[in-house]
Amino acid sequence: MTALRTGHPTVTRPGSGVRVTVLAVLRLAGAGLLATNAGIHADLWNLGYRSIPTIGPLFLLDVIAASVLTLAVLGAPRRLLWVVAATGALLEVGTVAGLYLATKHSLFGFTESTRAYLYGQSVWTEIAGTVVLAVLAALARRWGRTGSSGPWW
C-alpha cells in the first residue's frame, strides 16, 4: 500500500495505524503509572519516611527514578522504547517486591503495615505499572523493527 506524505511516496504496512495507537496508549498509561508511583513515594517521604534509615533514601531514589523514567517513556524514540519500558517495569516490580517484603517480613529492619497510608494505592499502581510497561516493552520490541524512522509514537 502506498501513501503520500509531504509529497514523498512512503510504504505503509496494513495495521500500522493500530500499532501506533496501541503504543501511544500504552506509553501514556505507563508514564502515568510511573508518575503516580513517584507521587506516592514523594508524599510518603515528605510525611516522615525520610527519617527511616535506608528506607528513606530508597523512597527518594524511587521518586527520582520513576520521575526520570516517566519522561523517558514519553520521549524515547521507538527504537529505544522497549528498553525504557522494560526498565520502568523492573522499577515497578522491584518497588512492589520491596513493599511485599517489608509487609510480610522485614526490609532493612523496617516492617510495614497493610493499614499504612497509601498502601493499597501503592500496591495496585505498581502491579498495573509492571503489567502495562512489560506489555509496552514486548510490543515495542516486536514492532520497533518496522517503521522505526517515524515520529516517537
C-alpha positions in Angstrom: 0.0 0.0 0.0 1.4 3.4 -1.0 0.6 6.6 0.8 1.7 10.2 0.1 3.1 12.2 3.0 4.7 15.6 2.4 4.8 14.9 -1.3 7.1 11.8 -1.0 5.7 8.3 -1.5 6.1 6.1 1.5 5.2 2.5 2.1 2.9 1.8 5.0 2.1 -1.6 6.3 -1.5 -2.7 7.0 -2.4 -2.2 10.6 0.5 0.2 11.3 -2.0 2.8 12.5 -3.4 0.4 15.1 0.2 -0.3 16.2 0.9 3.4 16.6 -2.3 3.9 18.6 -1.6 0.9 20.9 1.9 2.0 21.6 0.8 5.6 22.2 -1.9 4.5 24.7 0.4 2.1 26.5 3.1 4.8 26.5 0.8 7.3 28.2 -0.6 4.7 30.6 2.9 3.5 31.6 4.1 7.1 32.1 1.1 7.9 34.1 1.6 4.9 36.4 5.3 5.7 36.8 4.3 9.3 37.7 1.8 8.0 40.2 4.4 5.8 41.8 6.7 8.8 42.1 3.9 10.9 43.6 3.0 8.3 46.2 6.6 7.8 47.3 7.3 11.6 47.4 4.2 12.1 49.5 5.2 9.3 51.9 8.8 10.5 52.0 7.6 14.0 52.9 5.2 12.6 55.6 8.1 11.0 57.5 9.5 8.0 55.7 12.6 10.1 55.0 13.6 9.6 58.6 13.7 5.8 58.4 17.2 4.6 57.9 17.9 3.0 54.4 14.1 3.1 53.6 14.0 6.9 53.4 16.9 7.2 50.9 15.3 4.3 48.9 12.0 6.2 48.7 13.8 9.3 47.4 15.7 7.2 44.9 12.3 5.7 43.8 10.9 9.2 43.3 13.8 10.3 41.2 14.0 7.1 39.1 10.2 7.0 38.5 10.2 10.6 37.5 13.1 10.2 35.1 11.5 7.1 33.6 8.2 8.9 33.2 9.9 11.4 31.0 11.9 8.7 29.2 8.8 6.6 28.4 7.1 9.7 26.9 10.1 10.9 25.0 12.0 7.8 23.9 12.3 7.1 20.2 10.6 4.0 19.0 13.8 2.0 18.6 14.7 2.5 22.3 11.2 2.4 23.7 11.4 -1.3 24.6 14.5 -0.7 26.7 13.0 2.2 28.6 9.6 0.4 29.1 11.4 -2.7 30.4 13.5 -0.6 32.8 10.3 1.0 34.1 8.7 -2.4 34.5 11.7 -3.6 36.5 11.5 -0.5 38.7 7.8 -1.2 39.4 8.2 -4.9 40.1 11.2 -4.1 42.4 9.2 -1.5 44.3 6.2 -3.8 44.8 8.6 -6.6 45.8 10.2 -4.3 48.4 6.7 -3.4 49.8 5.8 -7.1 49.9 9.0 -7.9 51.8 8.6 -5.0 54.2 5.0 -6.1 54.9 5.4 -9.9 55.2 8.9 -10.0 56.8 11.1 -7.0 57.3 13.2 -4.9 54.9 16.4 -3.3 56.3 14.9 -3.6 59.8 11.6 -1.9 58.8 8.2 -3.6 58.9 5.3 -2.0 57.0 1.6 -2.5 57.8 -1.2 -3.1 55.2 -3.0 -0.3 57.0 -0.4 2.2 56.2 -1.3 5.4 54.3 -1.5 4.8 50.6 -0.6 1.1 51.0 -3.4 -0.2 48.7 -2.9 2.6 46.1 0.8 1.8 46.0 0.3 -1.9 45.5 -2.2 -1.5 42.7 -0.2 1.2 41.0 2.9 -0.8 41.0 1.2 -4.0 39.8 -0.5 -2.1 37.0 2.7 -0.3 36.1 4.6 -3.6 35.9 2.0 -5.1 33.6 1.5 -2.1 31.3 5.2 -1.4 31.0 6.0 -5.0 30.3 3.4 -5.2 27.6 4.7 -2.0 26.1 8.3 -3.3 26.2 7.3 -6.5 24.5 5.2 -4.8 21.8 7.7 -2.0 21.2 10.5 -4.7 20.8 8.4 -6.7 18.4 7.0 -3.7 16.4 10.0 -1.5 16.7 11.8 -3.1 13.8 9.2 -1.9 11.3 8.7 1.7 10.6 11.1 2.9 13.3 12.1 6.0 11.3 8.8 7.9 12.0 7.8 10.0 15.0 8.2 8.8 18.6 4.8 7.2 18.9 
